[in-house]
Amino acid sequence: MGGSEQPSEACVRARIVLLTAEDLGTNEIMRRTGKSKTCLWRWQERFMHEGVDGLLRDKTRPSRITPLPPAVAESGS
């Protein structure tokens, strides 16, 4: 990896899991990865439930844009 390149998100997620396996505390993992406590918990839990596959993809999120009501969508206005 070059000097200015950032590690991929999957690498950061894997690092969180590996540091957890080393029995490091949450604060130490936060310090080493620069990630928040909620971020650590999210990836630790995802790994527990889905294994490595859960670390390799982002969950889909609902759109922040609310859908048009059916009457508006059908009229084309």
PDB file with one MODEL, atoms N, CA, C and O in Angstrom:
MODEL        1
ATOM      1  N   MET A   1       0.844  -1.173   0.000  1.00  0.00           N
ATOM      2  CA  MET A   1       0.000   0.000   0.000  1.00  0.00           C
ATOM      3  C   MET A   1       0.885   1.230   0.000  1.00  0.00           C
ATOM      4  O   MET A   1       1.868   1.293   0.738  1.00  0.00           O
ATOM      5  N   GLY A   2       0.539   2.215  -0.829  1.00  0.00           N
ATOM      6  CA  GLY A   2       1.326   3.435  -0.942  1.00  0.00           C
ATOM      7  C   GLY A   2       1.159   4.343   0.260  1.00  0.00           C
ATOM      8  O   GLY A   2       0.384   4.044   1.169  1.00  0.00           O
ATOM      9  N   GLY A   3       1.881   5.446   0.268  1.00  0.00           N
ATOM     10  CA  GLY A   3       1.881   6.342   1.404  1.00  0.00           C
ATOM     11  C   GLY A   3       0.565   7.023   1.706  1.00  0.00           C
ATOM     12  O   GLY A   3       0.186   7.133   2.872  1.00  0.00           O
ATOM     13  N   SER A   4      -0.148   7.484   0.682  1.00  0.00           N
ATOM     14  CA  SER A   4      -1.366   8.244   0.948  1.00  0.00           C
ATOM     15  C   SER A   4      -2.636   7.410   0.795  1.00  0.00           C
ATOM     16  O   SER A   4      -3.735   7.926   1.000  1.00  0.00           O
ATOM     17  N   GLU A   5      -2.506   6.149   0.444  1.00  0.00           N
ATOM     18  CA  GLU A   5      -3.686   5.317   0.261  1.00  0.00           C
ATOM     19  C   GLU A   5      -4.303   4.945   1.603  1.00  0.00           C
ATOM     20  O   GLU A   5      -3.599   4.691   2.580  1.00  0.00           O
ATOM     21  N   GLN A   6      -5.617   4.918   1.629  1.00  0.00           N
ATOM     22  CA  GLN A   6      -6.345   4.507   2.819  1.00  0.00           C
ATOM     23  C   GLN A   6      -6.678   3.023   2.698  1.00  0.00           C
ATOM     24  O   GLN A   6      -6.919   2.534   1.595  1.00  0.00           O
ATOM     25  N   PRO A   7      -6.695   2.296   3.824  1.00  0.00           N
ATOM     26  CA  PRO A   7      -7.093   0.882   3.746  1.00  0.00           C
ATOM     27  C   PRO A   7      -8.556   0.783   3.330  1.00  0.00           C
ATOM     28  O   PRO A   7      -9.361   1.658   3.652  1.00  0.00           O
ATOM     29  N   SER A   8      -8.891  -0.266   2.624  1.00  0.00           N
ATOM     30  CA  SER A   8     -10.277  -0.448   2.209  1.00  0.00           C
ATOM     31  C   SER A   8     -11.148  -0.638   3.440  1.00  0.00           C
ATOM     32  O   SER A   8     -10.671  -1.013   4.511  1.00  0.00           O
ATOM     33  N   GLU A   9     -12.430  -0.373   3.264  1.00  0.00           N
ATOM     34  CA  GLU A   9     -13.364  -0.547   4.375  1.00  0.00           C
ATOM     35  C   GLU A   9     -13.361  -1.989   4.874  1.00  0.00           C
ATOM     36  O   GLU A   9     -13.458  -2.228   6.077  1.00  0.00           O
ATOM     37  N   ALA A  10     -13.250  -2.951   3.955  1.00  0.00           N
ATOM     38  CA  ALA A  10     -13.232  -4.358   4.366  1.00  0.00           C
ATOM     39  C   ALA A  10     -12.013  -4.639   5.247  1.00  0.00           C
ATOM     40  O   ALA A  10     -12.100  -5.420   6.196  1.00  0.00           O
ATOM     41  N   CYS A  11     -10.886  -4.011   4.939  1.00  0.00           N
ATOM     42  CA  CYS A  11      -9.679  -4.198   5.763  1.00  0.00           C
ATOM     43  C   CYS A  11      -9.871  -3.623   7.155  1.00  0.00           C
ATOM     44  O   CYS A  11      -9.454  -4.229   8.142  1.00  0.00           O
ATOM     45  N   VAL A  12     -10.498  -2.460   7.240  1.00  0.00           N
ATOM     46  CA  VAL A  12     -10.754  -1.841   8.544  1.00  0.00           C
ATOM     47  C   VAL A  12     -11.701  -2.721   9.355  1.00  0.00           C
ATOM     48  O   VAL A  12     -11.498  -2.923  10.552  1.00  0.00           O
ATOM     49  N   ARG A  13     -12.729  -3.239   8.700  1.00  0.00           N
ATOM     50  CA  ARG A  13     -13.689  -4.102   9.387  1.00  0.00           C
ATOM     51  C   ARG A  13     -13.011  -5.367   9.900  1.00  0.00           C
ATOM     52  O   ARG A  13     -13.256  -5.793  11.028  1.00  0.00           O
ATOM     53  N   ALA A  14     -12.161  -5.964   9.072  1.00  0.00           N
ATOM     54  CA  ALA A  14     -11.429  -7.164   9.474  1.00  0.00           C
ATOM     55  C   ALA A  14     -10.495  -6.851  10.641  1.00  0.00           C
ATOM     56  O   ALA A  14     -10.349  -7.658  11.559  1.00  0.00           O
ATOM     57  N   ARG A  15      -9.875  -5.694  10.602  1.00  0.00           N
ATOM     58  CA  ARG A  15      -8.966  -5.303  11.686  1.00  0.00           C
ATOM     59  C   ARG A  15      -9.728  -5.175  13.005  1.00  0.00           C
ATOM     60  O   ARG A  15      -9.229  -5.575  14.057  1.00  0.00           O
ATOM     61  N   ILE A  16     -10.946  -4.613  12.944  1.00  0.00           N
ATOM     62  CA  ILE A  16     -11.775  -4.501  14.145  1.00  0.00           C
ATOM     63  C   ILE A  16     -12.028  -5.882  14.738  1.00  0.00           C
ATOM     64  O   ILE A  16     -11.914  -6.074  15.948  1.00  0.00           O
ATOM     65  N   VAL A  17     -12.369  -6.837  13.885  1.00  0.00           N
ATOM     66  CA  VAL A  17     -12.655  -8.197  14.351  1.00  0.00           C
ATOM     67  C   VAL A  17     -11.390  -8.853  14.910  1.00  0.00           C
ATOM     68  O   VAL A  17     -11.443  -9.513  15.947  1.00  0.00           O
ATOM     69  N   LEU A  18     -10.270  -8.676  14.236  1.00  0.00           N
ATOM     70  CA  LEU A  18      -9.014  -9.283  14.708  1.00  0.00           C
ATOM     71  C   LEU A  18      -8.571  -8.691  16.041  1.00  0.00           C
ATOM     72  O   LEU A  18      -8.121  -9.419  16.925  1.00  0.00           O
ATOM     73  N   LEU A  19      -8.696  -7.371  16.190  1.00  0.00           N
ATOM     74  CA  LEU A  19      -8.330  -6.739  17.459  1.00  0.00           C
ATOM     75  C   LEU A  19      -9.265  -7.192  18.574  1.00  0.00           C
ATOM     76  O   LEU A  19      -8.842  -7.344  19.721  1.00  0.00           O
ATOM     77  N   THR A  20     -10.526  -7.405  18.242  1.00  0.00           N
ATOM     78  CA  THR A  20     -11.485  -7.934  19.218  1.00  0.00           C
ATOM     79  C   THR A  20     -11.057  -9.330  19.658  1.00  0.00           C
ATOM     80  O   THR A  20     -11.125  -9.661  20.841  1.00  0.00           O
ATOM     81  N   ALA A  21     -10.616 -10.144  18.707  1.00  0.00           N
ATOM     82  CA  ALA A  21     -10.178 -11.512  19.016  1.00  0.00           C
ATOM     83  C   ALA A  21      -8.935 -11.521  19.908  1.00  0.00           C
ATOM     84  O   ALA A  21      -8.693 -12.483  20.637  1.00  0.00           O
ATOM     85  N   GLU A  22      -8.154 -10.444  19.842  1.00  0.00           N
ATOM     86  CA  GLU A  22      -6.969 -10.329  20.706  1.00  0.00           C
ATOM     87  C   GLU A  22      -7.328  -9.863  22.112  1.00  0.00           C
ATOM     88  O   GLU A  22      -6.447  -9.627  22.939  1.00  0.00           O
ATOM     89  N   ASP A  23      -8.627  -9.732  22.377  1.00  0.00           N
ATOM     90  CA  ASP A  23      -9.128  -9.316  23.690  1.00  0.00           C
ATOM     91  C   ASP A  23      -8.776  -7.881  24.048  1.00  0.00           C
ATOM     92  O   ASP A  23      -8.651  -7.545  25.226  1.00  0.00           O
ATOM     93  N   LEU A  24      -8.618  -7.042  23.047  1.00  0.00           N
ATOM     94  CA  LEU A  24      -8.400  -5.627  23.336  1.00  0.00           C
ATOM     95  C   LEU A  24      -9.737  -5.000  23.677  1.00  0.00           C
ATOM     96  O   LEU A  24     -10.772  -5.415  23.155  1.00  0.00           O
ATOM     97  N   GLY A  25      -9.724  -4.020  24.533  1.00  0.00           N
ATOM     98  CA  GLY A  25     -10.957  -3.345  24.923  1.00  0.00           C
ATOM     99  C   GLY A  25     -11.452  -2.415  23.827  1.00  0.00           C
ATOM    100  O   GLY A  25     -10.726  -2.085  22.889  1.00  0.00           O
ATOM    101  N   THR A  26     -12.696  -2.003  23.966  1.00  0.00           N
ATOM    102  CA  THR A  26     -13.325  -1.120  22.987  1.00  0.00           C
ATOM    103  C   THR A  26     -12.529   0.172  22.809  1.00  0.00           C
ATOM    104  O   THR A  26     -12.298   0.604  21.679  1.00  0.00           O
ATOM    105  N   ASN A  27     -12.110   0.788  23.904  1.00  0.00           N
ATOM    106  CA  ASN A  27     -11.375   2.055  23.799  1.00  0.00           C
ATOM    107  C   ASN A  27     -10.059   1.893  23.038  1.00  0.00           C
ATOM    108  O   ASN A  27      -9.684   2.767  22.257  1.00  0.00           O
ATOM    109  N   GLU A  28      -9.369   0.796  23.258  1.00  0.00           N
ATOM    110  CA  GLU A  28      -8.105   0.559  22.555  1.00  0.00           C
ATOM    111  C   GLU A  28      -8.353   0.319  21.065  1.00  0.00           C
ATOM    112  O   GLU A  28      -7.603   0.809  20.220  1.00  0.00           O
ATOM    113  N   ILE A  29      -9.404  -0.434  20.748  1.00  0.00           N
ATOM    114  CA  ILE A  29      -9.724  -0.671  19.327  1.00  0.00           C
ATOM    115  C   ILE A  29     -10.123   0.639  18.662  1.00  0.00           C
ATOM    116  O   ILE A  29      -9.743   0.895  17.520  1.00  0.00           O
ATOM    117  N   MET A  30     -10.886   1.469  19.365  1.00  0.00           N
ATOM    118  CA  MET A  30     -11.259   2.784  18.823  1.00  0.00           C
ATOM    119  C   MET A  30     -10.001   3.620  18.552  1.00  0.00           C
ATOM    120  O   MET A  30      -9.895   4.281  17.519  1.00  0.00           O
ATOM    121  N   ARG A  31      -9.066   3.582  19.481  1.00  0.00           N
ATOM    122  CA  ARG A  31      -7.833   4.355  19.328  1.00  0.00           C
ATOM    123  C   ARG A  31      -7.032   3.877  18.124  1.00  0.00           C
ATOM    124  O   ARG A  31      -6.529   4.687  17.346  1.00  0.00           O
ATOM    125  N   ARG A  32      -6.917   2.570  17.973  1.00  0.00           N
ATOM    126  CA  ARG A  32      -6.100   2.019  16.886  1.00  0.00           C
ATOM    127  C   ARG A  32      -6.736   2.159  15.508  1.00  0.00           C
ATOM    128  O   ARG A  32      -6.028   2.292  14.510  1.00  0.00           O
ATOM    129  N   THR A  33      -8.066   2.130  15.445  1.00  0.00           N
ATOM    130  CA  THR A  33      -8.733   2.176  14.141  1.00  0.00           C
ATOM    131  C   THR A  33      -9.285   3.546  13.794  1.00  0.00           C
ATOM    132  O   THR A  33      -9.554   3.828  12.626  1.00  0.00           O
ATOM    133  N   GLY A  34      -9.460   4.408  14.802  1.00  0.00           N
ATOM    134  CA  GLY A  34     -10.052   5.714  14.553  1.00  0.00           C
ATOM    135  C   GLY A  34     -11.553   5.653  14.311  1.00  0.00           C
ATOM    136  O   GLY A  34     -12.138   6.602  13.790  1.00  0.00           O
ATOM    137  N   LYS A  35     -12.170   4.556  14.681  1.00  0.00           N
ATOM    138  CA  LYS A  35     -13.610   4.368  14.462  1.00  0.00           C
ATOM    139  C   LYS A  35     -14.372   4.563  15.775  1.00  0.00           C
ATOM    140  O   LYS A  35     -13.812   4.417  16.861  1.00  0.00           O
ATOM    141  N   SER A  36     -15.658   4.896  15.652  1.00  0.00           N
ATOM    142  CA  SER A  36     -16.492   5.130  16.825  1.00  0.00           C
ATOM    143  C   SER A  36     -16.905   3.811  17.484  1.00  0.00           C
ATOM    144  O   SER A  36     -16.784   2.730  16.907  1.00  0.00           O
ATOM    145  N   LYS A  37     -17.392   3.949  18.704  1.00  0.00           N
ATOM    146  CA  LYS A  37     -17.855   2.783  19.454  1.00  0.00           C
ATOM    147  C   LYS A  37     -19.014   2.102  18.727  1.00  0.00           C
ATOM    148  O   LYS A  37     -19.055   0.874  18.649  1.00  0.00           O
ATOM    149  N   THR A  38     -19.954   2.882  18.196  1.00  0.00           N
ATOM    150  CA  THR A  38     -21.089   2.275  17.498  1.00  0.00           C
ATOM    151  C   THR A  38     -20.634   1.563  16.227  1.00  0.00           C
ATOM    152  O   THR A  38     -21.207   0.540  15.851  1.00  0.00           O
ATOM    153  N   CYS A  39     -19.613   2.096  15.568  1.00  0.00           N
ATOM    154  CA  CYS A  39     -19.062   1.431  14.382  1.00  0.00           C
ATOM    155  C   CYS A  39     -18.451   0.086  14.773  1.00  0.00           C
ATOM    156  O   CYS A  39     -18.674  -0.916  14.095  1.00  0.00           O
ATOM    157  N   LEU A  40     -17.688   0.059  15.852  1.00  0.00           N
ATOM    158  CA  LEU A  40     -17.082  -1.203  16.317  1.00  0.00           C
ATOM    159  C   LEU A  40     -18.153  -2.223  16.627  1.00  0.00           C
ATOM    160  O   LEU A  40     -18.065  -3.376  16.205  1.00  0.00           O
ATOM    161  N   TRP A  41     -19.165  -1.799  17.367  1.00  0.00           N
ATOM    162  CA  TRP A  41     -20.223  -2.727  17.761  1.00  0.00           C
ATOM    163  C   TRP A  41     -20.955  -3.266  16.547  1.00  0.00           C
ATOM    164  O   TRP A  41     -21.310  -4.444  16.507  1.00  0.00           O
ATOM    165  N   ARG A  42     -21.186  -2.401  15.543  1.00  0.00           N
ATOM    166  CA  ARG A  42     -21.884  -2.836  14.334  1.00  0.00           C
ATOM    167  C   ARG A  42     -21.126  -3.963  13.654  1.00  0.00           C
ATOM    168  O   ARG A  42     -21.725  -4.973  13.288  1.00  0.00           O
ATOM    169  N   TRP A  43     -19.811  -3.809  13.476  1.00  0.00           N
ATOM    170  CA  TRP A  43     -19.038  -4.822  12.749  1.00  0.00           C
ATOM    171  C   TRP A  43     -18.765  -6.056  13.591  1.00  0.00           C
ATOM    172  O   TRP A  43     -18.681  -7.161  13.054  1.00  0.00           O
ATOM    173  N   GLN A  44     -18.626  -5.891  14.898  1.00  0.00           N
ATOM    174  CA  GLN A  44     -18.479  -7.056  15.763  1.00  0.00           C
ATOM    175  C   GLN A  44     -19.751  -7.909  15.721  1.00  0.00           C
ATOM    176  O   GLN A  44     -19.687  -9.134  15.615  1.00  0.00           O
ATOM    177  N   GLU A  45     -20.897  -7.248  15.805  1.00  0.00           N
ATOM    178  CA  GLU A  45     -22.163  -7.982  15.773  1.00  0.00           C
ATOM    179  C   GLU A  45     -22.393  -8.621  14.407  1.00  0.00           C
ATOM    180  O   GLU A  45     -22.835  -9.767  14.327  1.00  0.00           O
ATOM    181  N   ARG A  46     -22.097  -7.892  13.335  1.00  0.00           N
ATOM    182  CA  ARG A  46     -22.290  -8.435  11.987  1.00  0.00           C
ATOM    183  C   ARG A  46     -21.421  -9.676  11.800  1.00  0.00           C
ATOM    184  O   ARG A  46     -21.865 -10.667  11.219  1.00  0.00           O
ATOM    185  N   PHE A  47     -20.175  -9.620  12.295  1.00  0.00           N
ATOM    186  CA  PHE A  47     -19.281 -10.770  12.179  1.00  0.00           C
ATOM    187  C   PHE A  47     -19.828 -11.965  12.964  1.00  0.00           C
ATOM    188  O   PHE A  47     -19.768 -13.100  12.491  1.00  0.00           O
ATOM    189  N   MET A  48     -20.361 -11.710  14.160  1.00  0.00           N
ATOM    190  CA  MET A  48     -20.915 -12.807  14.971  1.00  0.00           C
ATOM    191  C   MET A  48     -22.069 -13.501  14.251  1.00  0.00           C
ATOM    192  O   MET A  48     -22.207 -14.722  14.331  1.00  0.00           O
ATOM    193  N   HIS A  49     -22.895 -12.729  13.550  1.00  0.00           N
ATOM    194  CA  HIS A  49     -24.085 -13.289  12.903  1.00  0.00           C
ATOM    195  C   HIS A  49     -23.823 -13.816  11.496  1.00  0.00           C
ATOM    196  O   HIS A  49     -24.436 -14.801  11.083  1.00  0.00           O
ATOM    197  N   GLU A  50     -22.904 -13.162  10.741  1.00  0.00           N
ATOM    198  CA  GLU A  50     -22.748 -13.489   9.327  1.00  0.00           C
ATOM    199  C   GLU A  50     -21.348 -13.940   8.929  1.00  0.00           C
ATOM    200  O   GLU A  50     -21.123 -14.336   7.785  1.00  0.00           O
ATOM    201  N   GLY A  51     -20.411 -13.881   9.865  1.00  0.00           N
ATOM    202  CA  GLY A  51     -19.042 -14.278   9.545  1.00  0.00           C
ATOM    203  C   GLY A  51     -18.375 -13.284   8.603  1.00  0.00           C
ATOM    204  O   GLY A  51     -18.777 -12.124   8.518  1.00  0.00           O
ATOM    205  N   VAL A  52     -17.356 -13.755   7.902  1.00  0.00           N
ATOM    206  CA  VAL A  52     -16.563 -12.890   7.017  1.00  0.00           C
ATOM    207  C   VAL A  52     -17.437 -12.263   5.931  1.00  0.00           C
ATOM    208  O   VAL A  52     -17.234 -11.102   5.573  1.00  0.00           O
ATOM    209  N   ASP A  53     -18.399 -13.009   5.405  1.00  0.00           N
ATOM    210  CA  ASP A  53     -19.261 -12.467   4.355  1.00  0.00           C
ATOM    211  C   ASP A  53     -19.952 -11.181   4.802  1.00  0.00           C
ATOM    212  O   ASP A  53     -20.165 -10.281   3.990  1.00  0.00           O
ATOM    213  N   GLY A  54     -20.297 -11.089   6.063  1.00  0.00           N
ATOM    214  CA  GLY A  54     -20.950  -9.889   6.577  1.00  0.00           C
ATOM    215  C   GLY A  54     -20.056  -8.672   6.575  1.00  0.00           C
ATOM    216  O   GLY A  54     -20.549  -7.544   6.570  1.00  0.00           O
ATOM    217  N   LEU A  55     -18.738  -8.878   6.580  1.00  0.00           N
ATOM    218  CA  LEU A  55     -17.794  -7.758   6.571  1.00  0.00           C
ATOM    219  C   LEU A  55     -17.528  -7.241   5.168  1.00  0.00           C
ATOM    220  O   LEU A  55     -17.038  -6.125   4.997  1.00  0.00           O
ATOM    221  N   LEU A  56     -17.846  -8.039   4.174  1.00  0.00           N
ATOM    222  CA  LEU A  56     -17.458  -7.704   2.803  1.00  0.00           C
ATOM    223  C   LEU A  56     -18.477  -6.855   2.062  1.00  0.00           C
ATOM    224  O   LEU A  56     -18.199  -6.383   0.959  1.00  0.00           O
ATOM    225  N   ARG A  57     -19.643  -6.654   2.642  1.00  0.00           N
ATOM    226  CA  ARG A  57     -20.649  -5.862   1.940  1.00  0.00           C
ATOM    227  C   ARG A  57     -21.326  -4.902   2.898  1.00  0.00           C
ATOM    228  O   ARG A  57     -21.436  -5.161   4.096  1.00  0.00           O
ATOM    229  N   ASP A  58     -21.777  -3.788   2.343  1.00  0.00           N
ATOM    230  CA  ASP A  58     -22.563  -2.838   3.121  1.00  0.00           C
ATOM    231  C   ASP A  58     -24.009  -3.273   3.077  1.00  0.00           C
ATOM    232  O   ASP A  58     -24.474  -3.793   2.062  1.00  0.00           O
ATOM    233  N   LYS A  59     -24.720  -3.068   4.157  1.00  0.00           N
ATOM    234  CA  LYS A  59     -26.152  -3.360   4.145  1.00  0.00           C
ATOM    235  C   LYS A  59     -26.847  -2.302   3.309  1.00  0.00           C
ATOM    236  O   LYS A  59     -26.434  -1.142   3.284  1.00  0.00           O
ATOM    237  N   THR A  60     -27.893  -2.708   2.634  1.00  0.00           N
ATOM    238  CA  THR A  60     -28.664  -1.723   1.892  1.00  0.00           C
ATOM    239  C   THR A  60     -29.462  -0.894   2.883  1.00  0.00           C
ATOM    240  O   THR A  60     -29.947  -1.393   3.898  1.00  0.00           O
ATOM    241  N   ARG A  61     -29.583   0.366   2.565  1.00  0.00           N
ATOM    242  CA  ARG A  61     -30.309   1.277   3.432  1.00  0.00           C
ATOM    243  C   ARG A  61     -31.492   1.838   2.669  1.00  0.00           C
ATOM    244  O   ARG A  61     -31.420   2.013   1.453  1.00  0.00           O
ATOM    245  N   PRO A  62     -32.577   2.122   3.367  1.00  0.00           N
ATOM    246  CA  PRO A  62     -33.706   2.728   2.671  1.00  0.00           C
ATOM    247  C   PRO A  62     -33.334   4.124   2.176  1.00  0.00           C
ATOM    248  O   PRO A  62     -32.505   4.807   2.778  1.00  0.00           O
ATOM    249  N   SER A  63     -33.942   4.528   1.100  1.00  0.00           N
ATOM    250  CA  SER A  63     -33.686   5.839   0.535  1.00  0.00           C
ATOM    251  C   SER A  63     -34.111   6.919   1.513  1.00  0.00           C
ATOM    252  O   SER A  63     -35.097   6.768   2.235  1.00  0.00           O
ATOM    253  N   ARG A  64     -33.350   8.018   1.529  1.00  0.00           N
ATOM    254  CA  ARG A  64     -33.731   9.152   2.371  1.00  0.00           C
ATOM    255  C   ARG A  64     -34.808   9.992   1.692  1.00  0.00           C
ATOM    256  O   ARG A  64     -35.412  10.857   2.328  1.00  0.00           O
ATOM    257  N   ILE A  65     -35.051   9.746   0.417  1.00  0.00           N
ATOM    258  CA  ILE A  65     -36.064  10.483  -0.322  1.00  0.00           C
ATOM    259  C   ILE A  65     -37.385   9.728  -0.193  1.00  0.00           C
ATOM    260  O   ILE A  65     -37.465   8.550  -0.541  1.00  0.00           O
ATOM    261  N   THR A  66     -38.401  10.394   0.299  1.00  0.00           N
ATOM    262  CA  THR A  66     -39.692   9.728   0.460  1.00  0.00           C
ATOM    263  C   THR A  66     -40.342   9.530  -0.905  1.00  0.00           C
ATOM    264  O   THR A  66     -40.297  10.426  -1.748  1.00  0.00           O
ATOM    265  N   PRO A  67     -40.940   8.372  -1.128  1.00  0.00           N
ATOM    266  CA  PRO A  67     -41.572   8.111  -2.419  1.00  0.00           C
ATOM    267  C   PRO A  67     -42.810   8.983  -2.605  1.00  0.00           C
ATOM    268  O   PRO A  67     -43.447   9.400  -1.638  1.00  0.00           O
ATOM    269  N   LEU A  68     -43.134   9.246  -3.862  1.00  0.00           N
ATOM    270  CA  LEU A  68     -44.328  10.017  -4.173  1.00  0.00           C
ATOM    271  C   LEU A  68     -45.563   9.194  -3.859  1.00  0.00           C
ATOM    272  O   LEU A  68     -45.549   7.973  -4.016  1.00  0.00           O
ATOM    273  N   PRO A  69     -46.638   9.848  -3.415  1.00  0.00           N
ATOM    274  CA  PRO A  69     -47.889   9.115  -3.226  1.00  0.00           C
ATOM    275  C   PRO A  69     -48.356   8.547  -4.563  1.00  0.00           C
ATOM    276  O   PRO A  69     -48.074   9.144  -5.602  1.00  0.00           O
ATOM    277  N   PRO A  70     -49.062   7.416  -4.574  1.00  0.00           N
ATOM    278  CA  PRO A  70     -49.483   6.781  -5.829  1.00  0.00           C
ATOM    279  C   PRO A  70     -50.237   7.712  -6.767  1.00  0.00           C
ATOM    280  O   PRO A  70     -50.042   7.647  -7.980  1.00  0.00           O
ATOM    281  N   ALA A  71     -51.103   8.586  -6.226  1.00  0.00           N
ATOM    282  CA  ALA A  71     -51.898   9.479  -7.083  1.00  0.00           C
ATOM    283  C   ALA A  71     -50.985  10.437  -7.858  1.00  0.00           C
ATOM    284  O   ALA A  71     -51.235  10.706  -9.033  1.00  0.00           O
ATOM    285  N   VAL A  72     -49.955  10.942  -7.230  1.00  0.00           N
ATOM    286  CA  VAL A  72     -49.027  11.878  -7.890  1.00  0.00           C
ATOM    287  C   VAL A  72     -48.174  11.137  -8.900  1.00  0.00           C
ATOM    288  O   VAL A  72     -47.948  11.631 -10.005  1.00  0.00           O
ATOM    289  N   ALA A  73     -47.696   9.951  -8.531  1.00  0.00           N
ATOM    290  CA  ALA A  73     -46.837   9.175  -9.417  1.00  0.00           C
ATOM    291  C   ALA A  73     -47.582   8.768 -10.684  1.00  0.00           C
ATOM    292  O   ALA A  73     -46.996   8.775 -11.766  1.00  0.00           O
ATOM    293  N   GLU A  74     -48.872   8.410 -10.572  1.00  0.00           N
ATOM    294  CA  GLU A  74     -49.651   7.973 -11.723  1.00  0.00           C
ATOM    295  C   GLU A  74     -50.020   9.123 -12.649  1.00  0.00           C
ATOM    296  O   GLU A  74     -50.112   8.928 -13.861  1.00  0.00           O
ATOM    297  N   SER A  75     -50.232  10.321 -12.103  1.00  0.00           N
ATOM    298  CA  SER A  75     -50.648  11.450 -12.928  1.00  0.00           C
ATOM    299  C   SER A  75     -49.472  12.072 -13.680  1.00  0.00           C
ATOM    300  O   SER A  75     -49.670  12.820 -14.638  1.00  0.00           O
ATOM    301  N   GLY A  76     -48.262  11.766 -13.248  1.00  0.00           N
ATOM    302  CA  GLY A  76     -47.082  12.317 -13.904  1.00  0.00           C
ATOM    303  C   GLY A  76     -46.784  13.750 -13.517  1.00  0.00           C
ATOM    304  O   GLY A  76     -45.953  14.387 -14.165  1.00  0.00           O
ATOM    305  N   SER A  77     -47.424  14.285 -12.490  1.00  0.00           N
ATOM    306  CA  SER A  77     -47.208  15.663 -12.050  1.00  0.00           C
ATOM    307  C   SER A  77     -46.189  15.729 -10.956  1.00  0.00           C
ATOM    308  O   SER A  77     -45.882  16.814 -10.464  1.00  0.00           O
TER     309      SER A  77
ENDMDL
END
